Amino acid sequence: MYTTVHLRLDAATLVFAISLLAFSLAILCALLARGSGSRRLGLHEWSASLALASLAFFLFFFRGTGPWVLTYLLANLTMLAVVPLTMLAYAKLLKVSAPLSSMVLSGAVGLSGVLAVFFLETAPEFGVFSMSMAMGFQLVLAAWMVRGARGRSGAHWRRVLNLMHGLGALVFFVRAGMALNGNAVQVSTVANSPTQIVALCVGALYFTVVTVVFVVMVSERMHSEMRDRLRRDGLTGLYTRTAFFEMVSTKAARLQAQGYALVMVDMDNFKRINDNFGHAGGDAVLAHAARMLSQWTRLSDIAVRYGGEEFCVLLHACSAEEAGRFARRLVDEAGKQSVRMKDGRNVRFTFSVGYACAPAGQTSHSVESLEAVIDQADQALYAAKAAGRNQVQAFTGRPVHGV
Ligand SMILES: Nc1nc2c(ncn2[C@@H]2O[C@H](COP(=O)(O)OP(=O)(O)OP(=O)(O)O)[C@@H](O)[C@H]2O)c(=O)[nH]1
């Protein structure tokens, strides 16, 4: 009554299935890239890489029945471009540079073997060996790029990618070794040898896993960029006041342990700038001043648009002398700047600056105590305004404890 069904994975089915899989993933990535407008994050390159892989496997499928120029020459040349395109995608997403000369070198190795087999009719082992070495080397390069990406965010995803790159490279180096031993038939695309079946299964797994991980990394990047945009002021690109208090409340313990300075910066007679050059002119001056502040702060500092024409800078792990130097430098530099308006007129501006310091090693930490330091810096700022503007004043009252 029962019919025994023998399930078998044969190479031709796997090759065709991988072609379909890569094609579907390529379409998915292209649609995601179009929908999200995230061209700069490498989804287009990733999609192109999958489309080429799909074409190569489609051509491999007809090996033995289709013309050799398509099923051998074109298929292998297409295959050689697959990993380099993923490396270009990594370069965009991970902001690392692609090793172009090594990519060209690996391509030349693969190409030489394929051309020798096609035009000079050398032994097929030579083609398998050079293609496998080239592809294995390309995957090692891809792993090296991914490893070189900095930042803790996405580190676990990068590890998964490199696991797959390592697995893929291993398969290709084993193929190269077998070809060296004269086993090209065992590893040919149409062979049903166990080596070939395992290699194709790894190929299917590779395309699925690396694509899923890449898409997840792209979406995580887009979310974090969107979060960051919401925390920044549209005109100046500096953090908003709300974002500032959120950020310091999460860093409170470190700030109070290492100490910090709070520098309040206010543009002088800004109403006059608006009156003389219009609101758009005033906006251009504000944006210029904000760029200046960003340039002068370190990565660990936080530059904020605190109010209309008022900024504040939190200098992390900073002594009173350093804060004073920073504040004086701001005032000196502002005095040297001029902003060119659309009508060709130049606008000059000055800053009044007040600062206060919270010494290192305090034990209490809260946003309330940060507000006390801000209040002290504000008092110093008003003293600078009262003393005639375009100058720095330090808060000279008793020191504030905590963050
Ligand atoms: N263009 C522009 N102007 C702004 C913006 N935010 C606030 N302002 C203007 O900044 C001006 C601030 O004026 P005041 O508070 O009198 O200060 P001030 O003229 O700089 O005088 P002092 O601070 O006393 O030196 C107001 O005219 C606001 O309209 C903005 O985003 N763009």
Ligand as a Chemical Component Dictionary entry (heavy atoms), coordinates in Angstrom:
data_LIG
# 
_chem_comp.id                   LIG 
_chem_comp.type                 NON-POLYMER 
_chem_comp.pdbx_formal_charge   0 
_chem_comp.three_letter_code    LIG 
# 
loop_
_chem_comp_atom.comp_id 
_chem_comp_atom.atom_id 
_chem_comp_atom.alt_atom_id 
_chem_comp_atom.type_symbol 
_chem_comp_atom.charge 
_chem_comp_atom.model_Cartn_x 
_chem_comp_atom.model_Cartn_y 
_chem_comp_atom.model_Cartn_z 
_chem_comp_atom.pdbx_ordinal 
LIG N1  N1  N 0 16.630 83.934 11.874 1  
LIG C1  C1  C 0 16.312 83.391 13.033 2  
LIG N2  N2  N 0 16.149 84.169 14.110 3  
LIG C2  C2  C 0 15.848 83.591 15.284 4  
LIG C3  C3  C 0 15.700 82.198 15.411 5  
LIG N3  N3  N 0 15.405 81.939 16.708 6  
LIG C4  C4  C 0 15.368 83.115 17.354 7  
LIG N4  N4  N 0 15.645 84.129 16.501 8  
LIG C5  C5  C 0 15.701 85.566 16.765 9  
LIG O1  O1  O 0 16.778 85.872 17.623 10 
LIG C6  C6  C 0 16.500 87.140 18.202 11 
LIG C7  C7  C 0 16.960 87.141 19.626 12 
LIG O2  O2  O 0 16.789 88.439 20.083 13 
LIG P1  P1  P 0 17.137 88.888 21.563 14 
LIG O3  O3  O 0 16.700 87.819 22.530 15 
LIG O4  O4  O 0 16.610 90.253 21.746 16 
LIG O5  O5  O 0 18.699 88.850 21.629 17 
LIG P2  P2  P 0 19.780 89.626 20.783 18 
LIG O6  O6  O 0 19.204 90.526 19.773 19 
LIG O7  O7  O 0 20.717 88.592 20.289 20 
LIG O8  O8  O 0 20.474 90.487 21.887 21 
LIG P3  P3  P 0 21.481 89.994 22.982 22 
LIG O9  O9  O 0 21.266 88.546 23.194 23 
LIG O10 O10 O 0 21.092 90.776 24.188 24 
LIG O11 O11 O 0 22.830 90.303 22.501 25 
LIG C8  C8  C 0 14.995 87.378 18.046 26 
LIG O12 O12 O 0 14.789 88.428 17.130 27 
LIG C9  C9  C 0 14.467 86.065 17.483 28 
LIG O13 O13 O 0 13.417 86.269 16.567 29 
LIG C10 C10 C 0 15.861 81.412 14.250 30 
LIG O14 O14 O 0 15.739 80.173 14.261 31 
LIG N5  N5  N 0 16.166 82.033 13.087 32 
# 
loop_
_chem_comp_bond.comp_id 
_chem_comp_bond.atom_id_1 
_chem_comp_bond.atom_id_2 
_chem_comp_bond.value_order 
_chem_comp_bond.pdbx_ordinal 
LIG N1  C1  SING 1  
LIG C1  N2  DOUB 2  
LIG C1  N5  SING 3  
LIG N2  C2  SING 4  
LIG C2  C3  DOUB 5  
LIG C2  N4  SING 6  
LIG C3  N3  SING 7  
LIG C3  C10 SING 8  
LIG N3  C4  DOUB 9  
LIG C4  N4  SING 10 
LIG N4  C5  SING 11 
LIG C5  O1  SING 12 
LIG C5  C9  SING 13 
LIG O1  C6  SING 14 
LIG C6  C7  SING 15 
LIG C6  C8  SING 16 
LIG C7  O2  SING 17 
LIG O2  P1  SING 18 
LIG P1  O3  DOUB 19 
LIG P1  O4  SING 20 
LIG P1  O5  SING 21 
LIG O5  P2  SING 22 
LIG P2  O6  DOUB 23 
LIG P2  O7  SING 24 
LIG P2  O8  SING 25 
LIG O8  P3  SING 26 
LIG P3  O9  DOUB 27 
LIG P3  O10 SING 28 
LIG P3  O11 SING 29 
LIG C8  O12 SING 30 
LIG C8  C9  SING 31 
LIG C9  O13 SING 32 
LIG C10 O14 DOUB 33 
LIG C10 N5  SING 34 
# 
